[in-house]
Amino acid sequence: MSLVGDAVGVALSGAYVLVVLAAAWLLSRAGASAETARKVVHIGLGGWWVIASLLVGSALWAAALPAAFVVVNGIAYRTRRLSFMAREEGEDTPGTVYYAASLAVLAFCAFGVGEPYVGALGVFCMSFGDGLAAVAGRRFGRRRIAIAGGGKTVAGSAAMFVASFLSCAFVLVAAPPVGAGAAGGGGGALAAPEVVAALGVAAVLAVVATLLELLSSDGLDNLTVPLGVSAVYVALFSPGSPLAPVAAGLALSGAVALASLRLRLLTKPGALGAAVVGALLFGVGGWPLWLLLMWFFGSSNLASRAMARRVRTARARAEEDEPHMRQAHRQSGPRRLRQVLANSAPALLCALAYAASGDGWLLVVSAGALAASTSDTWASEVGVHSKNPPVDILTREPLQRGLSGGVSPLGLAATCAGAVSTALLATLLFRAFGFAVPTGPDAFLLIAACGVAGSLVDSVLGASLQAKYRDPEAGRIVERPPASGTAAALVSGRAWATNDAVNFMSGVAAVALGLIAIL
């Protein structure tokens, strides 16, 4: 399709969006509730995908309009514009921003591989399925579903399943480019076996959409439903697609991130970041790298929970030490986006370098970066419970428990355990899944060395560079200014050198050590 044709297609699809918004505004002026106007927009925008599929051929042009609305909706959400689409009091969420973001991502990916119908599966489940689920839930929803925290109803979930099933069935049977035709082959009416197969796939996708909508909250279903449905289709039913590994990783990582969000292990931005990082690591490094990421995340959270429980129950330690340990665990609550990226970005960069070069040692170094994150986290969570107070790694002076830069025998043992366990798991996984990477003693020692070195560099940077403040109310040193806004004096380090910055730099140092070793 020509440049002019793409531009015309974007203009016409944009005009359609404006018509939908105008209709919702007129309904609001006529006395309709904000919820009604919002659902008109939510359901009506599903038609945008049909127009874009018919008139736009370029992935960049297709993603341009929803990408622009990510910005527009973000500003509107911040400034409380577009009030005719606002939720009821106390329910406002950035769902409109998520909606536009999911459209932009799916448009870029689906149009980029020349299969707009793949994106239509997720978009239609979101617009028609999720939209009608809310309508049915409010009108007929008397029985609530306990596992969803009481916010979702049986009627709403049933409507979600039926609407998603019909939407996916239409897409899989309809002619390209909006639909898949004969399983993507197009041309002529479908034979009976092909129709039955399409209905079976539609049923599976409808179940996925219903579960994602059921488990999501705070507007996140506008992300999880469309991206999850399309990812599951690509991963399970379109294995020949170049995006299949990334889609499979997105489905797996999205499920883990969603569960972590419900368990309050991750913030919402942290969950989104973890899903993206996990998808990319799975796309490049397959099961080995993804499972190593899960090992880091899962074992770190288990260690944090176990040690926090010990703080609450143990009474053997001196009373004056316990507040410092409780403070350390309060600071390691749900992981934020910056924490996720600081601990995973070095490994991801190495994995992407492996994808570009094919050098198997880069995948080994990527595992070494994850070993550094694992060993450092284990040292922080376990080392704070050392019988004797930690000492500064540079000056050997006693250090307040929970502060970065301190080392103890227990913490060093945890560092070695985290590095060795990750190295052992990595070599076993690379070998089990048949990756053409080194898996001998040299690779094992390199991963373990990267893990230990990264943790030690983190302690050195924590002692010399990381910002530390004096909390005038608590009378102790802290690593972040008090949230209450009370002025806290910087007593050492640099203000920009937060714990996340130090974690990232230690990961980079582990990667640098690995690269030097393989040169």
N, C-alpha and C positions, 0 to 999 in steps of 0.2 A: 504494500500500500504506500502511496506517495506521501511526501511530507505535507502537501496541501490537504490531502485526504485525511491524514491523521489530525491535522489542526481543525478541520471542519468537524470531524467526529468528536473531538474533545469539546468544541464549542457547543455542539448539539447536546451532548451528554451533560455539559454544564448547565445548559438552558433547562434541561429536564430536572436537574437538582434544584434550580431556582424555583421552578414551578411547584415542586413538592414542598419546599420551604414556604412558598407563598400560600399554598393551600392550608398548611398547618397554621400559619399566622392568621388567615381569614377565619378558620374554625375557632381559634382562640378568641378573636375579636367578637365572634358571634355568640360566645358564651360557653364554648366547649372547654372541658378541663385541660389543664396542662398535660396530664397523662394521655389524654386522647390525642392532642396535637403531637406529642412526642412519639406516640405509636404510629401515627400517620407518616411521620418522617422515617421512623425505623423500618416500617414495612415498605413504604414507597420507594426508598432508595435501593431496594433490591432490583428494581427495574433499571437502574443505572448500568448494572453489569451487562444486561441484555443489549442496551444501546452501544456500550463500549465494545462488546464482542463483535457486533455487526459492522461497526464503523471505524474502529481503531485497530491498527496492526502492530504498532510499536510498543514495546514494554515501557519505555520511558514516557511516551505520551499517555499511555493508559494509566500509569501511576501518578502522573503529574497532578491531576485534579484532586484525587483523594489526599495526596501529600500536601497540597495547598490547604485543604480543609483540616489537616492535622494542626496546622498553625492557627487557622481561623478559629477552630473549635477550642483550641487551647486558650487562646485569648478570651474567647467568649466565656469559657468556664471560669477563668480567673477573675474576670470583670463582671460576671453574672449577666452578660448579654444574652440574647435569645431566650428571654425568660419564659416565652410561651412553650418552650420545650423542657423546662426545668421539672425535676421530680418534686414530689411532695416534701414538705418541711422535714429536714433531718435525713433525707434520703439522697441528697445530691451527690453524684459521683462523676468522675471524668469519663463516663461511658461513651459520650460522643467523640471524645478524642481517641479512645480505643477503637471505636467503629471505623473512623477514617483511617487510622493506622493499619488496621487489618485489611481494609480495602486496598491501600497502597502496596502493602507487602504482597498480597495475593495477585494484584494486577501485574506487578513487576515480575513475579516468578512465573505465573501461569501464561501470560502473554510472551514472556521471554523464551519459553520452550514451545511456543506455538500451540498451546492447549488451554484456551480460555475456560473450557468446561470444567477443568480441575478446580479452578478458583470459584466457578459458579456453584459447585457443590457446597463449599463452605459458606459462601456469601448468602445463598438462598436459605440454608439452615439458620443462619444468623438473622436475616431480615424477616423471613416468613415464619420459620419455626419459633425462634426466640420471641419475635413480636407477638405472635398469636398465643404463645404460652403465657405471656404476661396478661393479655386480655382475658383468656380463659381462667387463669388463676384468680384474678380479681373478681370476676363475675360468678364463677362456680366453685372456687376453691375453699371448701370448708374443712377438708382433711389435710393437715399439714404433714410434711415428711420430716421425721425427727433428725435423720442424719444430715440434713441440710441446715440445721440450726433453727428450724421452724420457719424459715423464710420462703420455702417453696411448697407448692401444693400438689396433690395427686392429679387434680384436673389440669393444672398448668403443665406438669410433666407429660401427661397423656397427650395434650395438644401439641407439645413440643415434638413428641415422637411422630405423631400422625403427619404434622405439617412438614417435618424434616424428611420423612419417608417419601411423601408425595413429591417434594421438591427434588430430592435426589433421583427418584424414579424418572421424573420428567427430564432431568439433565442427562441421565444415562441413556434414555431412549430417543430424545430429540436429536435433530440433525445438527452437525457442526455449523458454525463455531460455538454456538451457545451450548449445544449438547455434545454428547460423545458419539452418538449414532451407534453403529455396530461395534461397541466396545472401543470406540475411537477410530474405527475404520471408515465409517460413513458410507454413503451410497446405498440407496434402496431401503425397503422396509426391513425391519429386523425379523429374523426367524423366531419361532416360538421358544427354542432353547436359549437364544440370546436374550429374549425378553425376561424369561425366568431368571437367568443369571443376573441381569441388571436389577431385577427386583430384590434378589438376595443381597447384592452389594448395597442397594439402597437401605435395606433393613439393618444391615450392620452399621452403616454410617449414621442412620437415625438413632440407633442405640448409643453410639459414641457421642453424638450431638446432645442427646438427652442427659447422659451422665455428666458431660462437661458443663451443661447449663445448670444441672442440679448442684454440682459441687462448687461452682464459681459464685463469687459475691462481689459487691461494690463495683458493679459494671464490668468486671473482668470477663464475663461471658462474651462480651463483644470482641474479645481477643481469643479466648480459648476455644469457642465454638467454631468460628470460621477457619482459623489456622489449624486447629486440631483435626477437624473433619477432612480438610484437604490433605493434610499431612498423612493421616491414616490411609486415605485412598491411594496416595502415591506410594506409600510404604508397602501396603498389602496387595494392591490390585494393579499397580503399574510399575513392576520391578525393573522394567527396562529404562525407566526415566533416569536421566542423569541426576535428578534431584532426589531420587529414592532414598539414598543413605541419609541425607540431611533431613528429609521428611520423617524417616524412621527415628532419627535422633531427636527431632522436635517433638514427636509423639511421646517418646520415652521420657525425655527431659521435662516436657510440659506436665506429664502426669506426676513426676517426682516434685516439680516446683509447686504444683497446685496442692499436693498433699503437705508439703513443707509450709506453704502459706497458711493452710488450715491449722497446722500444728504450731504456728507462730515461730517457725525456725527462720523464715525469710520475710522481709518486707515485700510489698507489692513490686516496687522497682527491682528489688533483689531477685524475686522470683522470675520476673521477665528476663533479667540478665542471665540468670542461671539456665533458663530454658534455651536461650540463644547460644550461649557458650557450649552447653551440652549438645545441642544439635550440630554445631560446627565440629566439635571434637569427634562426635560419632561419624559425621560425614567423612572426615579425613582419616581418623585412626580406628574407626569401627568399635567393636565391643571392648578391646583392650583399653583404649584411652578413656572411653566412657565409663567403664567400670572402675578405673583408677580414680576418675573424678568423683564417682559415687563413694568410693572407699574414703577419699579425703573428706567429703562432705558428711557422710554417714558416721564415720568413726569419730570425727571431730565433734559432732553434735552429741554423740553418745558419751564421749569423754566429758564434755561440758555438763551434760545433765547428771552424769554419775558423780562428778566432783561437786557440783552444786548441791546435790542431795547430801553428800558427806558433810558439807559446810553446815547444813541445817541440823544434822543429827550428831556429829562428833562433838564431844566435850573434853577431849583429852588435851587439846592444844590450849595454850595460854589465851585468856579472854581477850587480851589486847590485840591479838593477831586476827581474830575472827572478822572484825569489821572490814579489814583490808581485803580479806579473801572474798567476803560478800560483795564488796565494791567491785572487785575484779570480775566476778561473774555477772554483776548487773551490767557492766560495760560490754559483755559479750552476749547480748541478747540477740534478737532476730537480726540476721545478717542483711546489711544494706547493699545496694548496688555497688557502691565503691569497694566494699569488702569483697564481694564476689569477683569483681574485675581485678582487684589487686592480687588475689590469690590464684586466679586462673589465666589472666592475660599472657604471662610469659609462656606458659605451656601451650596456649592456643597459637601464639605467634610461631613457636617452633613447629607445631603441627602443620600450620599453613605453609611454612618453609619446606617441610617434607613433601607436601602435596605438589609444590612447584618444582622441586628438584628431584624427588624420588630417592634421596639419600636416607637409608634406613637408620643411620646413626642419629639423625635429627628427631626421629620418633623416640629414640632412647633418651635423648636430652629432654624432650617434652615430658616424658615420664619422670625424669630427674627433677624438673620444675615442680611437678605435682608432689613428688617426694619431699621437696623443701617445704611446701605449704603444709603438708601433713605433719612432718616432724616438728615444725615450728609451732603449730597449733597444739599438738600433743604436749610439747614442752610447756607451753603457757598454761594449759588447763591442768596438767598433772603436777608440774613443778611448784605451783603455788602451795601445795600441800606438803612440801618438804618439812621434816622435823625441825631443821635449823633454818633460820632466815636466809634468803638468797644473798649473794654478794654481787657487786658490780663487776661485770666481766672485764672492765679495763682497770679499775682501781683496786679491786678485791675488797672494797669496803662494804659493810653490811648495807643492804638495800631494803626498802619497804616492800612487803609482799605485794605482788600483782603489778609492779611497775616493769616496763620494758627495760632491757639491759641487764637484768639480774640472771644469775645462773645458780644452779644447785645440783648436787649429785642426782637427785630424783628427776630433775628436769633434763639433765644430760642423758640419763637412761631413757627417758621418754623420747628424746630426740633420736637417739640411735634406734629405738624400737620402731618409731614411725618411718624412718628412712629404710631400715632393713625390710620391714614388712611390705612397704611399697615396692621396693626393688624385687623382692621375691615374687610378689603378685604380678608385677609387670612382666618379668621374664616368663613366668608360667603362662600368662595370658597371650603374649605374643607368639609363644610356641604352640599353644593349644589352637589358636585361630589361624595358624599358618601364615603369619606376616613375615615378609622377607626382610627381617631386621635382625641384628645380632642379639642372641639370647644366651651367650655363654658367660663365663665368669667375668670377662671384661665388662660386659654390659651391666651385669649385676652390681659390680663394684662401682661403676660410673654412676648409676642411679643412686646407690646408697651414699656415695661421696657427695653428690649434688644435694641430697637431702640434708645431710649433716652440715655441709658448708653453708647452705642457705639459711638454716636455723641459727648457726653461729654468727653469720653476717647480720642477721636480723637483730641479734642481741647487741652486737657492736654498734650498729646504727641506732638502736634503741637507747644505748647508754650515751652516745656521743652527739647524736643529731636530733632525736625525737623530742618534740616539745613536751615540757612538763610544767605544770602550774601549781601554785599553792592556793588551795581552797580555804579562804579565811573563815568560813563557817565550820567546816569539818576539821580544820586544823591539820590537814595532811596534803601530800603531793598527789595530784591527779594528772591524767594525760589528756583530758579534754576540759575546756572551761565549763563551769557548772551550768546546767540547763536553766537554772533559775535566773540567770542574767547577772548574778553577783560578780563583781569584778574580781578577777583572779590574776595574780602577777605571774608572768612567765619567769621561771627560775632557772631553766636550762633548755638547751636545744633551740631549734628554729620553729617559728609559729607554723610554717607551711609543712613541716615534717610531722604529719599525723601518723598514727599507727598504720593506716591504709597505705600511705606513701612509703613507709618503711617496709611493709610487707611486699609491695611491688618491687622496690629496689633490691630486696633480698632475693626475690624470685629471678630478677634480671641477673643478679650476681651468680646464682646457681646455674642459669643458662650459659653465662659467659664461661664459667668453669668447665661446663660440659663441652662447649664449642672448642675451647683451648685444648681439652684432652683429646678430641677426635681429629684435630688438625694434623 
